[in-house]
Amino acid sequence: MTPTQATVAVVRCPTYAPSAVQEAVQRSLALLGGAERFIRPGWRVLIKPNLIVPVGADIPAQTHPEIICAAAEWVRQADAIPVIGDSPAWGSVQSCLSALGVLKRLEYLGAEITPLNRPVRLNIEGTSIGVSRAALEVDAIINLPKLKAHQQLGATFAFKNMYGCVAGKEKAFWHFAKGRSYASFCRMLVGVYCRLAPAVNLIDGIVAMEGQGPISGTARPLGVLVAGTDAAACERICCRLVGFDPNALPILQTAAQMGIGCHNENAIECVGDPWTVPLCPDFKPARQVPLRFTFGRICKSIARQAVLLGRERFRRSGRG
């Protein structure tokens, strides 16, 4: 059943300075009820950032390292165990975190670092999909997407980040197998999100990506964090922030048809800091390209991933 109302926190944070981010993360989550609403002492809590390719934090393709660390510290303060995991398109979760300069810091915080591999076959929207066992076995999930324009889906704000819990190159395969139909592909995305059911979404919009996201866009400072338990409501508020029409986004169209999330914007309560509508009226959308990956593109992606992982194993062996 579609929720009748939702609460979304919008908190200003103009910089990635560690103290500013930590304060903004804690305030965002406190506005939604705090740690006692979402996690319990002793729980293993998956923190699912958007990790996609091993690049530095100056390229806004991934969740910023300070957001990841602040979330891990928040989990630790609740006497729970932070688990940082993803299944990047290229490289590994370790190489992505290392490129962000945060791997050692997270390990010092006592966070577990885990690849989202070892798929378990689940029937999601009539399709057998391999979802990471590690994502299924934790006690709670905190979804940490990056606010980005997207060249195949218009924009990605909350729902799609959980697609990173689908193991390995199966993600690219479904672009090929389901990419002829936005409705079919987006039903799968929403279905994966619902099966994993994150406790809360915390969207990194301090510096967003406009233009040709999810990788090749450009940095656009927005200076906000957006948090909420309802992904559709969060996505609609993100659309308001950047001046996009939420009813034009395939993921939100599909979620509304499925009855997932709050789609009545009059029923979405914004808490936190005031902001103008839109916050960024000239945020550049992506030039749209086909959703469906070609078979050749998948082969090239697999080859690139094999090379990157081979180099990483070589370095870890001490021979590089």
Beta strands, then each sheet from edge to edge (+ up, - down):
strand 1: 6-12
strand 2: 44-49
strand 3: 81-86
strand 4: 112-115
strand 5: 119-124
strand 6: 127-132
strand 7: 140-144
strand 8: 146-150
strand 9: 154-156
strand 10: 200-210
strand 11: 218-228
strand 12: 268-272
sheet 1: 4+ 3+ 2+ 7+ 10+ 11- 1+ 12+
sheet 2: 4+ 3+ 2+ 7+ 10+ 8+ 9-
sheet 3: 5+ 6-
end
